[in-house]
Amino acid sequence: MIFSSGENACFLLIPPRDSSKGTGLSRSADTRGSPMIRLCKRAVKYMLRRTLFRHDLAHCGSLANCEYDFLRELVGRANQLPGDFVEIGTLFGSTAQRLAAWKAPGKKVIAVDQFSWNPWVLSPAEHERITANNLYYLTTHNHLEMVKADKNDFYRRSFAVPPALAFLDAVHTYEETRRDILWARQAGVGIICGHDYDHPGVVRAVAGFGGPEQVVGSVWVLQARSAQKVA
Ligand SMILES: C[S@@+](CC[C@H](N)C(=O)[O-])C[C@H]1O[C@@H](n2cnc3c(N)ncnc32)[C@H](O)[C@@H]1O
């Protein structure tokens, strides 16, 4: 059982067998075992979250206000560059909404998620529907493209114009964060940033690319390409 407290923290009650998958918890856990076992696990998680481990479900998994202020600054910088915005790990769209609100006209947010984890113990299908509802206005008006995919499949996409900014916030292991940053570097992303710099895997992966230029809360932005060497 993993539990952490704090303004921006989440907890996972039943870790996946392959713990290297980080927040890719729910799909592997939920699709394993008989329906009765899955139901019992969900019931226990639900009861614990509503009693012993109460936390702010509206906030969990997203950013604190000071982190949003910093992200807004980064978006301001990225608005001076060509290309769209990419968010890896959309959850319910809290950050995607803000990226869309702050982006320059003509740009688009590409929000990628495979709906494998959420703090509300929703099924992947429920998670996807809620996120799609939250982002409906933006998708209808072409401000945002929702991509339902494993991020590593999305990374095969080619871009006519490299993204101006990528916000990396899906899986916080060293291996997956390194993979995210490598993709962003190879795709020529202008500003590479992400969340959860309080995870050791994230710190190590970012260090492998020269370290952060700045960290606010747990939002990090990578040093400019000229200042980094790939580990
Ligand atoms: C911490 S939440 C993202 C929070 C979001 N960026 C925000 O600020 O509101 C992590 C998200 O990453 C998604 N995710 C986990 N592994 C993924 C993968 N391999 N590919 C795509 N999405 C993934 C989960 O479904 C979850 O919605």
The ligand as an SDF file (V2000), in Angstrom:
LIG
                    3D

 27 29  0  0  0  0  0  0  0  0999 V2000
   -1.4160   12.2890  -13.1290 C   0  0  0  0  0  0  0  0  0  0  0  0
   -2.6520   11.9890  -14.3110 S   0  0  0  0  0  0  0  0  0  0  0  0
   -2.5190   13.3890  -15.4210 C   0  0  0  0  0  0  0  0  0  0  0  0
   -2.9950   14.6850  -14.7990 C   0  0  0  0  0  0  0  0  0  0  0  0
   -3.2270   15.7770  -15.8020 C   0  0  0  0  0  0  0  0  0  0  0  0
   -2.0270   16.0960  -16.5410 N   0  0  0  0  0  0  0  0  0  0  0  0
   -3.6990   17.0200  -15.0970 C   0  0  0  0  0  0  0  0  0  0  0  0
   -2.8850   17.9110  -14.8740 O   0  0  0  0  0  0  0  0  0  0  0  0
   -4.8870   17.1010  -14.7690 O   0  0  0  0  0  0  0  0  0  0  0  0
   -1.9100   10.7220  -15.2910 C   0  0  0  0  0  0  0  0  0  0  0  0
   -2.7340   10.3040  -16.5130 C   0  0  0  0  0  0  0  0  0  0  0  0
   -1.8720    9.5780  -17.3720 O   0  0  0  0  0  0  0  0  0  0  0  0
   -2.6050    8.5470  -17.9770 C   0  0  0  0  0  0  0  0  0  0  0  0
   -1.6530    7.5140  -18.4050 N   0  0  0  0  0  0  0  0  0  0  0  0
   -0.9450    6.6510  -17.6320 C   0  0  0  0  0  0  0  0  0  0  0  0
   -0.1610    5.8890  -18.4010 N   0  0  0  0  0  0  0  0  0  0  0  0
   -0.3510    6.2830  -19.6910 C   0  0  0  0  0  0  0  0  0  0  0  0
    0.1850    5.8720  -20.9420 C   0  0  0  0  0  0  0  0  0  0  0  0
    1.0990    4.9210  -21.0320 N   0  0  0  0  0  0  0  0  0  0  0  0
   -0.2450    6.4920  -22.0600 N   0  0  0  0  0  0  0  0  0  0  0  0
   -1.1850    7.4760  -21.9950 C   0  0  0  0  0  0  0  0  0  0  0  0
   -1.7210    7.9110  -20.8320 N   0  0  0  0  0  0  0  0  0  0  0  0
   -1.3100    7.3190  -19.6930 C   0  0  0  0  0  0  0  0  0  0  0  0
   -3.5760    8.0930  -16.8990 C   0  0  0  0  0  0  0  0  0  0  0  0
   -4.7030    7.4650  -17.4650 O   0  0  0  0  0  0  0  0  0  0  0  0
   -3.9130    9.4110  -16.2080 C   0  0  0  0  0  0  0  0  0  0  0  0
   -5.0930    9.9690  -16.7210 O   0  0  0  0  0  0  0  0  0  0  0  0
  1  2  1  0
  2  3  1  0
  2 10  1  0
  3  4  1  0
  4  5  1  0
  5  6  1  0
  5  7  1  0
  7  8  2  0
  7  9  1  0
 10 11  1  0
 11 12  1  0
 11 26  1  0
 12 13  1  0
 13 14  1  0
 13 24  1  0
 14 15  1  0
 14 23  1  0
 15 16  2  0
 16 17  1  0
 17 18  1  0
 17 23  2  0
 18 19  1  0
 18 20  2  0
 20 21  1  0
 21 22  2  0
 22 23  1  0
 24 25  1  0
 24 26  1  0
 26 27  1  0
M  CHG  2   2   1   9  -1
M  END
$$$$
